[in-house]
Amino acid sequence: MDSLASLSMEVAGVATALSPACNGMHWSSSHWSSACVLCLPRQLYPVLQQHTAYIGVWHTTADTAPRGALYSFRWAQSGVDVVQLIPSKRYLTQITHKRLCTLGPAHPRYQAESIDGSKCVLRDYGISRSGTFTCSAAEAAASVAAGVASSSWTSSSSEAAGGSPGSSWGAELVRFMQSSVQRPRSSRKNRRSGGCSDGMPPPPVLHHFSRVLGSIRQPSRQHPHQLAGLWKGLYGPHGCEMLSLSYDFSGKSAHILATKLTGDPNVPAGEVTWTAAAAPLPTPWPQAEQDVVDLRPQMVAMTAATAAHMAEHEADATAAGMIAHLIQQGEPPQQQQQTDFQEQQQTAADKIVAWSSSMRARKVVGIYRGKGRVANNGYKHPKWVDGRLWAYEDGSCGFVFELSGGEHAVHHLVDLERLDADL
């Protein structure tokens, strides 16, 4: 037992070396039998390395179009947590986190496969694999022959983290038992269930992810405001959306591309929402551009007013639903419930005012001419409109869509905030 304890400590050291948030003890001794732990120091490190390939930011549009979804794959104590980033309210840029699953030997329900490092397929095998796995007859016989109890064996297969190395005596013993232990006869196919064998679990549900590539942000003389990275901002009545900003050097001149990671029915996730020249306008700026900059306080106020309207509409819908439920239950609304509801409304209003104040304090220090993409519902009749990218003194940015030209131009500002702290 002393040797097993020392091996477990070695496992913990391997896991911690890869990530401080990763607890090797949870990857090993708490979920694997003593027979498995014997092999863990050699086998756990490749498994942890394999899971390192999943760490990062991923997005998906296959099952969530047109809005899309953004996920963070991060280290956890017993595996890799797959966490979705969701705006807490549509009218706010605050992000909440919703865990989808955890990957790792202790969580057999979900299995991931990385494809060229840029794609990931996540398989959900359902509740049939939520609990611990029982070993096969051959593995049980091998464990008994090796002098260890098989009741705590929880590996999904001999290829899992605790599986014996292929050339080891343990692996040879398992192969021998596989050829010697009689397997139970498979049941006949159930024609009523579509040809699946009785007791066989359904096929896994597949989730497809694409990696969001990170960018190094180092200002240069040609590009004084390095804006590459992940951002979030309020897109009018569509609410908070998340973008990826990158530099494109494929053409005659470099451009900044803003791609939606989460979108809306007009411009869905995966589409470029705007593009701008990578080089800013020289100073002093043309008077026409300065005139637009002077309109910025009004643009911020318009965005705040839209957010307030959305909050009020949501509050009215919530109140109506609550009152209808109480009436259906035969209970009149209580004064305390009404007071709590009013306090929630005031809290939402305070948050919008605070956001508006922080946005108004931003100072424009760079202007990049560009084009913004607009479209009708269902991404019909997409077109480009004039716009400009503003770089602010605090390192953030915003894009102005010019929705109509001439004397009656309407400017719509989407101020952006970095998403780094939410990952």
Secondary structure by P-SEA (a helix, b strand, c coil): caaaaaaaaaaaaaaaaacccccccccccccccaaaaaaccccaaaaaaaaaaacbbbbbccccccbbbbbbbccccccccbbbbbcccccccbbbbbbccccccccccbbbbbccccbbbbbbcccccccbbbbcaaaaaaaaaaccccccccccccccccccccccaaaaaaaaaaaccccccccccccccccccccccccbbbbbbbbbbbbbbbbccccccccccccccccccccbbbbbbbbbccccbbbbbbbbccccccccccccccccccccccccccaaaaaaaaaaaaaaaaaaaaaaaaaaaaaaaaaaaaaaaaaaacccccaaaaaaaaaaaaaaaaaaaaaaaaaaaccccbbbbbbbbbbcccccccccccbbbbbcccccbbbbbccccccbbbbbbbbbbbccccc
